[in-house]
C-alpha cells in the first residue's frame, strides 16, 4: 500500500489508541467486535496487509464518528486502493457504432439510450409495461421508444426476442449538433431532479473550480473521454440490476478577455 492511501489505517489506530487510553484492558478483539469486523481481518488491516472491505467501510466510518471532512478522506483512501484507472482496459473505438444526426430522436431524447441500456440488465423483459415501470414513463411512450430503436437498427428481433444489435454505441465528438444539445439539456434537467430525489449514498455530485490555460481544453477533453470509457469498462462486470447516468461538465465560468 502507498503511504498516501493509509489514511483510514491511521484513523483506525488513532481511534483504538483513544479507546485503550480510556480503558487499558481494551483489546483488538473487542475493537473488532465494536467495528463488526472479524478480528483476524482487522489485524491484517491495521498492519497494512489487506484493505478494509468496501462493504464494511461505511459502518466503520460511522462507528468512528468521523466529521464530514474526515469521513470523506477515510472512504476515499479505501476506494483508491480498489480502483486504478491504469489497470482498466477499454474496448477499441472501432468496436463502437457511431451514430449521426440522422438518428435525431435517439440522440436527443434520454429515453432511447436509457431503454437500450436496460438490455444489459439481468433478467430484463423488453415490454412497454416493464420499461414504463422502470423509468416512470407511460407505456405508450415506452412503445414508441422501442419502435424507434428497432427502426434505426439499434434493436433487432433475435431467437429469444428483442436484443441489441450493437454492444456499444457512441455519438460524434466536438461537432455542432442540435440533437446533442437537446440531449445535454435533458441530462442537466434530470440531474437537478435526482439531486433532490436521491439520498446522498445513492448518488455522487461533485464539482471543481480551477484556474487553467484555455489552450489545454483539448487535452482536458481527451482525459475526460478516457475516464468515461474506463468507467464503462469497469462497470460492465458484475450483476447489473439498475441503469445509471454519468454526467461530467467542464467549462469556463469567466469571460473570455481575448476577444
N, C-alpha and C positions, 0 to 999 in steps of 0.2 A: 504494500500500500504506500502511496506517496504521502509525504508529510502533510500537504495541504488538504488531504482527504480525511484526516483523522480527527476532525472537529468533534464528531459525535462520540468518539472514544474519549477524548479529553473531557467532554461534558459528563459522560458516564463516570469517569474516575473522580471528577470533582464532586459529583453528587454522592457517590459511595463514600468519599472521604468525609463529607459533612455528616452523613448518617453515622459513620463509625466514630466521629468526634463526639456526637451526642450519646452514642451507645457503643463503647469499645468492643462489646461482645457481638456486635452486628456482623454477620458473615456474608461471604459472597453468595452462599446458598440462599440465605434469607433475602439478599438483594435480587437474586434471580426469581425467587418466589414473588416478590413485590412487583417485578417488571413483567411477570408472566412469560419468562424465557427459561428454557432448560438450563440448569447450572453448568453443564459441560459446554453448551453453546456460548453462554455468557463469558465463561473463562477464556474461550478462544477469541471472542470479540474483544475483550479487554486487553488481550495480548497481541492484538492486531493480526491474528492468524486467519480470521474469517470476518466477513462483513455482517453487520446487523441485518437480518432478513427484512425485506421491504414490508412484509405482512405484519411485522411487529413494530415497525418504526413509529407509526402514528401513536400507538398506545404507549410506547416508551417515552416519547416526547411529552405526552400528557402526564404521565407519572412524574416526570422530572419537573413539571410545572414551568416550562420554559416560556419566556416572553415571546412576542411576535417575531422580533429580530433573531433571537437565539433559536427559536423553533425553525425558522426558515433556513438558517445556516446548518442546523442539525440535520434536517431532512435532505438538503442539497448535498451535504457531504456524503450521505449514503447513496443517493441517486447517481452521483458522479462516478461511483465505483462500479455501478451496474451497467452504465451505458457509455461507450466510447465511439464517437462518430467515425473515427478512422477504421474501426473494426466492422462497420456495416457496409455490405456490398449492395449496390443498386443494379437494377436491370439496365441494359444498354438502351439508349434513346430510340434506336431503330425498332425496338420491341413495343414501342408505344404508338398507337394510332393518333395522328394529329388531325383534329377536326377543324374545319374552317368556317367562315361566316355563313356558308350555305346551310349550316345547322343552327340557324339563329336561335330558335326556341330552346334547343338542347343546351346551348352555351349560356343563354341569358337567364333562364328560369331555373332556380335552385332545385326544384323537384326532380328534374331529369337526372342530374348526377347523383342525387340522393337515392332515387329508385334504382339506378344502375348499381350503386354500391350495395344495396340490400341483397343482391345476388351473391355477394361474398360471405353473407352470414350463414351460420349453421342452421339447417332445417327451415330456411325461408321458403314460404309458399307464395309464389308470384301471382296473387289475385288482387283485384282492386280493393276488396274488403280488408285484406291484410295490410296493404300499403296505406290505406286510409287510417287504419288503426295505429300504425307505426308513426306516421307523420302528422296526424291530426288534420288531414285534408279530406275533402269529400271523395266518395267512391267514384263519382263522375270524373273528377279531376285526375284521380289515380288512373282511371281507364284511358283518358286522353294521353297522359304521360307515357303509359305503356305502349300505346299505338304509335306515338311519335318516335319512341326508341326503336320500335320494330321497323317503321317506315324508313328511318335513316340508317338502318343496318347495324345498330349497336346491340340489339337483341334479335334472337332468331329462335325458331321452333326446332328443338332438338329431340332426341329419342325420349327424354324424360320431361318434355315440356319446354317452356321458355328458358333460354340460357343466354349468357353474354357471348357475343361474337368476338370480342376483343378483351384480353386480360387487362390492358392498361390503355387509358385514353388521356390525351393532353390537348391543350389549345396552343395557338400561336403565341409568341412572346414579343414584347416591345413593338407591336403594331397597333395602329389606331383601330379599335373595334367597338362599334355601338353595342354589340351583344355582350362583350366582356365588361364594358362599363356598367351595363344594366345588371350583370351578374354580381359585380363587386358591390354595387349599391344594395342589392338584395342581401348579400352576405353581411354587410355592415348593419343593416336593419335587424337581421336575425341575431347578430352578436349583441345588440342592445337589449333585445328581449331575453336572451339567455343569461346576460349579466344579472338581470333582476330575478329570473326564474330559478336558476340553478344554485345549489349550495356550493360554497367555496371549495369543498372537497371533490366536486364533480366537474370543475372547470379550471382553466388556467388563463387568466387575463393578465398580461404584463406589458409594460412599455418602457422605453429607454430614451432619454433626451441626451444627445451628444453633439458636440461641436465637430464638424468634419469638413473635408475638402470635397466640394461638389463633383470634382473630377473623378472621385472614387465610387460614384454611383454604379457604374457598370460592374466593378469588382464586387460591390455590396450585393447587387442583384444576383451575381453568379453564386456567391456563398449562400444566399437565401434559397436559391433554387436547388443547390446541392443538399441543403438541410431538408427541404421538403421531400426530395427523393429518398433521402436516408430515413426520414420519418416513415415514409410509405413502406420501405423495405423492412424496417424494424417492426412495424405493426401488422405485416402480412402473416406472421406466425401466431399461434395461439388459437383459442376458441373464440371466434368472432360472434358476438351477440348483439352489438349495438353499432350504429353509424355515428361517426364524429366529424366535425368540421374544424379544419385548421385554417386560421386566417392570420397573415403576417402583414403589418403595414410599416413601411419605411419611407418617409418623405420629409422634405424641408418644411419648417414652420416659420422661417424668416423670409423676408422679401429678398428677391434677387437684386442685389445692388449693381450688378454688372451691366444691366440694361436700363 
